[in-house]
Amino acid sequence: MDTLGLGTIGISIDVSPSYLDDARALESLGFTSFWLPGGQIDRLGRLADLVHATETATVVPGIVPVGVFSTAQTGELFDELSATGRFVLGLGGPPSARPLAGLRKYLDELEVPTDHLLLAALGPKKLEMARERAAGAIGLLVTPDWTAQARHSLGTAELVVDQFVVVESDPDRARATAREPLSFLATVPGYRQNFLRMGFTDADVDQLSDRLVDALVAWGSIEKIASRVAEHHEAGADHVVLAPLGASSIDAGRALSELVVSSK
């Protein structure tokens, strides 16, 4: 159930000198939501710029990192953009020893309505928090089996899956492209813990095995990528974000736009 106006398929846009022009072009191709990666949000104004540069798409940070921007800054951004009806706030917990406590404190102080708020969540406690204190959850680097379990945990709350994609059919090249971000993300405790929770072994994670890469990153033909997106939807995802690797957002978006057209 699309309660946030995201549509069924969105796309992650890398911040670049042309990202606002790219967004306008992708909007004309039918994409209904744009996501800015949290690590590229050097200023919250980039989100406002993206909202004002487009006409119909919903804009979501994926995610605003708690601990980098204050609740006052985040609240001011939401107040500025809420009237457009095209902004949803995505938040992620701080990289601290007690991330749940830090996120809970941030939410206590944040003046943003929960029905326009999504939380990055992988484990059961974060999913519970997303269900109780937000409109739903965002999962990254997850399998369709995780999606099914998250749907059960969230009940009717919104479930977003951020899916890495590589439009490349050569296995060696596709997996090499996928391993570039995974080589760092696999060292982040929260992701590693969830990989193990999903049934991967320490060796899978340490070696970035083909089994791990193929399960977490959709690569190959448009049809093969569409099949993975469909698996997440069938497992209970309300919205799937296509996060292109190895190609610019605009080039990958043009190639993937037929997924959006066919989903409507």
C-alpha positions as CSV (number, residue, x, y, z in Angstrom):
1,M,0.0,0.0,0.0
2,D,1.6,3.3,-1.2
3,T,0.7,5.7,1.6
4,L,3.6,8.1,1.0
5,G,3.3,8.8,-2.7
6,L,6.4,6.9,-3.7
7,G,5.0,4.7,-6.3
8,T,6.3,1.1,-6.7
9,I,9.8,1.9,-8.1
10,G,12.2,4.8,-7.4
11,I,15.8,5.5,-8.2
12,S,18.8,6.7,-6.3
13,I,20.5,9.7,-7.8
14,D,24.2,10.4,-7.2
15,V,25.0,14.0,-6.3
16,S,26.9,15.4,-9.3
17,P,27.1,18.8,-11.2
18,S,24.2,17.6,-13.3
19,Y,22.0,15.8,-10.7
20,L,19.2,18.3,-10.9
21,D,19.1,18.1,-14.7
22,D,19.3,14.3,-14.4
23,A,16.3,14.3,-12.1
24,R,14.2,16.3,-14.5
25,A,15.1,13.9,-17.3
26,L,14.3,10.8,-15.1
27,E,11.0,12.3,-14.0
28,S,10.0,12.6,-17.7
29,L,10.8,8.9,-18.0
30,G,8.2,8.1,-15.4
31,F,10.2,7.7,-12.1
32,T,8.0,8.8,-9.2
33,S,10.6,9.1,-6.4
34,F,14.2,10.2,-6.1
35,W,16.5,9.2,-3.3
36,L,19.7,11.0,-2.4
37,P,22.3,8.7,-0.7
38,G,23.0,9.8,2.9
39,G,26.8,9.7,2.4
40,Q,26.5,12.3,-0.4
41,I,24.3,14.7,1.5
42,D,26.9,17.3,2.4
43,R,24.1,19.9,3.1
44,L,20.4,19.4,3.6
45,G,19.7,22.1,1.0
46,R,20.4,19.5,-1.7
47,L,17.1,17.9,-0.9
48,A,15.3,21.2,-1.2
49,D,17.0,21.9,-4.5
50,L,15.9,18.5,-5.8
51,V,12.3,19.1,-4.7
52,H,12.2,22.5,-6.4
53,A,13.9,21.3,-9.6
54,T,11.2,18.6,-10.2
55,E,7.4,18.8,-10.5
56,T,5.8,15.5,-9.4
57,A,8.3,13.1,-7.9
58,T,8.6,12.5,-4.2
59,V,12.1,13.2,-2.8
60,V,13.6,11.1,0.1
61,P,17.0,11.2,1.7
62,G,18.3,7.7,1.9
63,I,19.2,8.6,4.7
64,V,19.8,11.7,6.8
65,P,22.4,10.3,9.2
66,V,21.5,11.0,12.8
67,G,24.5,12.7,14.5
68,V,25.5,14.6,11.4
69,F,22.5,17.0,11.2
70,S,20.7,18.3,14.3
71,T,17.1,17.8,14.9
72,A,16.6,21.5,14.5
73,Q,18.2,21.4,11.0
74,T,16.2,18.4,10.0
75,G,13.0,19.8,11.3
76,E,13.5,23.1,9.5
77,L,14.1,21.2,6.3
78,F,10.8,19.3,6.7
79,D,8.9,22.5,7.5
80,E,10.2,24.1,4.4
81,L,9.3,21.2,2.1
82,S,6.2,19.7,3.7
83,A,3.8,22.1,1.9
84,T,4.9,20.6,-1.4
85,G,3.5,17.2,-0.5
86,R,6.6,15.7,-2.2
87,F,9.0,15.1,0.6
88,V,9.5,12.2,3.0
89,L,12.2,12.1,5.6
90,G,14.4,9.1,5.8
91,L,16.6,8.7,8.9
92,G,19.4,6.4,9.9
93,G,20.8,5.6,13.3
94,P,24.1,6.9,14.5
95,P,27.3,4.7,14.2
96,S,27.7,4.6,18.0
97,A,27.9,1.9,20.6
98,R,24.2,2.3,21.4
99,P,22.6,3.1,18.1
100,L,19.0,2.4,19.3
101,A,19.4,4.8,22.2
102,G,20.8,7.5,20.0
103,L,18.1,7.1,17.4
104,R,15.4,7.1,20.1
105,K,16.7,10.3,21.6
106,Y,16.8,11.9,18.2
107,L,13.2,10.9,17.5
108,D,12.1,12.3,20.9
109,E,13.5,15.7,20.0
110,L,12.5,15.7,16.3
111,E,9.3,17.6,15.4
112,V,8.3,15.8,12.2
113,P,5.0,13.9,11.9
114,T,5.6,10.1,11.9
115,D,3.4,9.6,8.8
116,H,6.1,11.3,6.7
117,L,9.1,9.5,8.3
118,L,11.0,6.4,7.4
119,L,13.7,4.7,9.4
120,A,16.6,2.6,8.1
121,A,16.1,-0.7,9.8
122,L,17.5,-4.2,9.4
123,G,17.3,-6.0,12.7
124,P,14.1,-6.9,14.7
125,K,14.5,-4.0,17.2
126,K,15.0,-1.4,14.5
127,L,12.0,-2.8,12.6
128,E,9.9,-2.6,15.7
129,M,10.9,1.1,16.2
130,A,10.1,1.8,12.5
131,R,6.6,0.3,13.0
132,E,5.9,2.1,16.2
133,R,7.6,5.5,15.7
134,A,7.6,6.1,11.9
135,A,5.5,5.3,8.8
136,G,7.8,2.4,8.0
137,A,11.3,1.1,7.3
138,I,14.0,1.2,4.7
139,G,16.1,-2.0,4.1
140,L,19.5,-2.0,2.2
141,L,21.5,-5.0,1.1
142,V,18.7,-7.5,1.8
143,T,17.3,-10.5,0.2
144,P,13.6,-11.2,-0.7
145,D,13.5,-13.6,2.2
146,W,14.5,-10.7,4.5
147,T,11.7,-8.6,2.8
148,A,9.1,-11.3,3.7
149,Q,10.3,-11.4,7.3
150,A,10.3,-7.6,7.5
151,R,6.8,-7.4,6.1
152,H,5.6,-9.7,8.9
153,S,7.4,-7.6,11.5
154,L,6.0,-4.3,10.2
155,G,2.4,-5.3,9.7
156,T,0.8,-2.7,7.5
157,A,3.6,-0.1,7.8
158,E,5.5,1.0,4.7
159,L,8.4,-1.2,3.6
160,V,11.0,0.2,1.2
161,V,13.9,-2.0,-0.2
162,D,17.0,-0.2,-1.5
163,Q,18.3,-2.5,-4.2
164,F,21.8,-2.2,-5.7
165,V,21.7,-2.9,-9.4
166,V,24.4,-3.4,-12.1
167,V,23.2,-3.3,-15.7
168,E,26.0,-5.6,-16.9
169,S,25.6,-9.2,-18.1
170,D,29.2,-10.3,-17.9
171,P,29.5,-12.1,-14.5
172,D,33.1,-11.1,-13.7
173,R,32.5,-7.4,-14.6
174,A,29.2,-7.2,-12.8
175,R,30.5,-8.8,-9.6
176,A,33.6,-6.6,-9.6
177,T,31.4,-3.6,-9.8
178,A,29.2,-4.9,-7.0
179,R,32.2,-5.6,-4.8
180,E,33.4,-2.0,-4.8
181,P,30.8,-0.7,-2.3
182,L,30.4,-4.1,-0.6
183,S,34.1,-4.1,0.3
184,F,33.4,-1.2,2.7
185,L,29.8,-1.9,3.7
186,A,30.6,-5.5,4.7
187,T,32.9,-4.0,7.4
188,V,30.1,-2.0,8.9
189,P,28.9,-3.9,12.0
190,G,25.2,-3.5,11.4
191,Y,25.4,-4.8,7.8
192,R,27.7,-7.7,8.7
193,Q,25.4,-8.7,11.5
194,N,22.4,-8.7,9.2
195,F,24.3,-10.7,6.5
196,L,24.9,-13.4,9.1
197,R,21.3,-13.2,10.3
198,M,20.2,-13.8,6.7
199,G,22.2,-17.0,6.6
200,F,25.5,-16.0,5.0
201,T,28.7,-17.3,6.6
202,D,31.7,-15.4,7.9
203,A,33.6,-16.7,4.9
204,D,30.9,-15.3,2.6
205,V,31.2,-11.9,4.2
206,D,35.0,-11.9,4.5
207,Q,35.6,-13.0,0.9
208,L,32.5,-11.3,-0.6
209,S,31.6,-14.6,-2.2
210,D,29.7,-14.9,-5.4
211,R,26.8,-16.3,-3.3
212,L,26.7,-13.1,-1.2
213,V,27.1,-10.7,-4.1
214,D,24.5,-12.4,-6.3
215,A,22.0,-12.4,-3.4
216,L,22.4,-8.8,-2.5
217,V,23.0,-7.1,-5.9
218,A,20.7,-7.5,-8.9
219,W,22.9,-7.6,-12.0
220,G,22.5,-8.7,-15.6
221,S,19.8,-7.9,-18.2
222,I,16.9,-5.6,-17.6
223,E,14.7,-8.7,-17.4
224,K,16.9,-10.3,-14.7
225,I,16.9,-7.1,-12.6
226,A,13.1,-6.8,-13.1
227,S,12.8,-10.3,-11.8
228,R,14.6,-9.4,-8.5
229,V,12.5,-6.3,-8.1
230,A,9.3,-8.4,-8.6
231,E,10.6,-10.9,-5.9
232,H,10.8,-8.0,-3.4
233,H,7.3,-6.8,-4.3
234,E,5.9,-10.3,-4.0
235,A,7.6,-10.7,-0.6
236,G,5.8,-7.6,0.7
237,A,7.9,-4.5,-0.3
238,D,5.7,-1.5,-1.1
239,H,8.5,0.4,-2.9
240,V,11.9,-0.7,-4.4
241,V,14.6,1.9,-4.9
242,L,17.0,1.1,-7.8
243,A,20.5,2.1,-6.7
244,P,22.7,1.9,-9.9
245,L,26.4,0.9,-9.6
246,G,29.0,1.3,-12.2
247,A,27.0,3.8,-14.3
248,S,25.7,7.3,-13.9
249,S,22.2,7.7,-12.5
250,I,20.9,9.1,-15.8
251,D,22.5,6.4,-18.0
252,A,21.3,3.6,-15.7
253,G,17.9,5.3,-15.2
254,R,17.3,5.4,-19.0
255,A,18.1,1.7,-19.3
256,L,15.9,0.8,-16.3
257,S,13.0,3.1,-17.1
258,E,11.0,0.3,-18.8
259,L,10.7,-1.3,-15.3
260,V,8.9,1.8,-14.1
261,V,6.6,1.9,-17.2
262,S,5.7,-1.8,-16.8
263,S,5.0,-1.5,-13.1
264,K,2.3,1.1,-13.6
